[in-house]
């Protein structure tokens, strides 16, 4: 049974009691004397397991994460990719969807290009390997990118994808949220502009309750203003 005082709070600090059920302990928590406590300062979430989402800090990748990366350098057999992590990420030429020669690399993905990658390996020294093989993974040639703290990504997605669905359906845009806090948006310019403003509002108010209702109202009011 969860502690009532904590369940009603969005923000928790280290040492806050979160639950009396140690089996529910998840990311950002610890167990002591059969109870679950917050390990860090962040947003309390009990959707599946109990976890605390940090409000700040750098993105640390895990195998299976799908991220938006920026090509920053090209070597003989690797693209070097910035994924907003403190650690270097590389994609080997063999991880491209088809067989290519090293002389083609700069034509396929140039320095400054953005693409959707999957993290396929993270070793003990934090060497990060990326891939670009699934249908979902692609070079992004249009649209625009929004960057925010990776810790706010769950709020942009929403429970069961509710916030993303709201943005897509209201604005008729394509949108992809990278686990590392980069978000790609593509649609009409006015809809892209409004999506960027909505995402920034979500980021600023991520710690508050009733956010989906406020974003719904914000989008409706702004769209009416745009199309008058």
N, C-alpha and C positions, 0 to 999 in steps of 0.2 A: 504494500500500500504506500503511495507516494505522500510525501509531506505536503499538506494543503497549502502552507505558507509559501512553498517554493513553486508549486504548480501554477499559481497565479502570477508568477514573476517571469518576465521575458529575459532579463539579464541576471546572471548569477556570478558570484565571485568565488575564488578558491576557498574551500571549506564549507560552502553552503550544502546543507543536507538536501539530497534530491530524491531518495527512495529508501524504503526499508527492504527492498528485494534485490539482493546482490547479483542475481542472475541477469538483471536488466542493465548492468554496468556496461557502458560503451565508451566511445572515443571522448577524451577530455574529462573523464571521471576516474575515481578510485574507490576501492572498497576498504572500509575499516570497521571492525566489530560488527560485521553483517549489514552494514548500511553503505549506501552509495553517496559519495560527495563530489562536488565539483573540483576538478584539478586546476582549472584555468578560469580566467575572466572571459565570459562570452554569452552566447544565446543558448538558453535551455531548450532542448528538443526531446520529446518522448514519443515520436511517431512510431518507431519500432523499438529499438533499444533506447536507453537513456543516454544522451550524449550532450556535450557542450561544444558549440561551434565557436571557434575563436573569433574575436572581433578585429584582430590585427595579426600581422606576421606574414612571412613569405610562404608561397605555395611549395609544398614538398610532394613530388609525384609518387604515385603508386602504380604498380602494374595493372593495366586495364583502363586507366584514366584516358579519356579522350579530351584533347587540349587543342587550342589554337596557337600555333607557333609562328615565329618570325624568322625567316632565313637571314642569318647574319654573316655567314662565311661558307665557302665551298672549297673542299680539299679534293685530292685525287679520287677518293671513294666515299666521302661523307659530306652531307650537308650539316652545318652547325646551326642549331636552332635555339632561339630564345623562347623559353616557355614561361617566363616570369618567375623562374626558380633561381635560387642561389647557385645551382649546379648546372653544368654544361649538358646539353642534350644533343645527340647526334642521330642522323638517319643515314644508314648505309645504303649505297646504291642498289644493293640486292633487295631492299625493302620497298622499292618502287614497284607499282603494279605490273610492269612488263620489263623484260630484259633490255637494258640500255648500256651504252658505252659511256665511259667517264667524260668523253668529249661533249656529250649531249647534256650533261648535268645543268650547266648554266642556262641552257635554253628552256629546260623543263621547269626548274625552279631557280629564280634569280635571287640575288641578295636584295632584301626588301620585300620579297613576296611573303604572303601569309597563307597558311594551309591548316587543315584539320588533320591532326595526327593521333595515333594511339600509342600510349606508352607500353612497350612490349617487354622491357626489362629494366630493372633498377638493381645494381649490385651493391655489395657492402661498402664500396668506396663512393657510392652515389654517382656512378657512371650511368647515364640514362640513355636508353636506346628507343628510337621511335620507328613507327611503320606507317605506310601510306597505301594499304592494300584493300581495305573494305570499301564498299560502294559509298559509304558515308564519308570516307576520308578523301579530301580533295583540296586542290589549290583554289584559293578564293580570289577570283578575278574582278568581282564587282561588289556592290554594297559598301558597307562601312563597319568599322570595328569600334566597340566601346570597351574600355578597360575599367575594372573595379576590383576591389579586394576579393580574393578567391573565397574568403570566409562568408561573403554575402551571396555567393552563387546559389545555395539552397533557397534563399528567399526570392531570388529572381525566378527560379524554377517553380517554387510553390509546392504545396502538398499534392502529390500525384500529378504534377505538371500543371497545376491550376493557373499559376501566374503566366507561364509561357503561353498556354492556350488562350488566356484572356488577351494578351498582346497580339498573338497571331490572328485571332478571329476578329478583334476590334479594328485592327489596323491593316489587315490583309497583307502581311509581310512574311518573308521567310526569316527565321531566326535560329541561331545555333549558339548554345551556351557552353563554352569550354570549361572544364573543371578548374582550370588555372585562372579564371576570372576574366578572360577575353570573350567578348560576345560579338557575333557577326549578325548583321541585319541587312536585308535586301528587300527593297520595295520601291514604291513611289517616293520621291524626295520628301514630300510633306509628311508621309507616314513614317519614313526613317527618322526625320527630325523629332517627331512626337515620341517615337519609340525610345530614342536616346534620352529625351527628357524624362520619360516614365521610368526608365532604368535607373537614372541618376536619383530620382525621387525614391525608388525602392531601396537603393543603396543607403541613402541618408536616413530613411525611416525603418531600416531593417529590424531594429530592436523593438519596434512598437507593435501592438496588437491592432486588429482590424485593418491591416494594410491592404488586403485584396479589395475590400469595399472602397477604400479611399482611392486606390488606383483606378478602379472601375469608374468612379465619379470623375476623377481627373481626366481620363481619356474621353469620356462622353462630353464633358464641358469643353475640352480643347478641340475636339473634332467638330463640334457645333460652331465654334469660333472660326476654325479654319475654313469651313465650307459655307459660311454665310455669304 
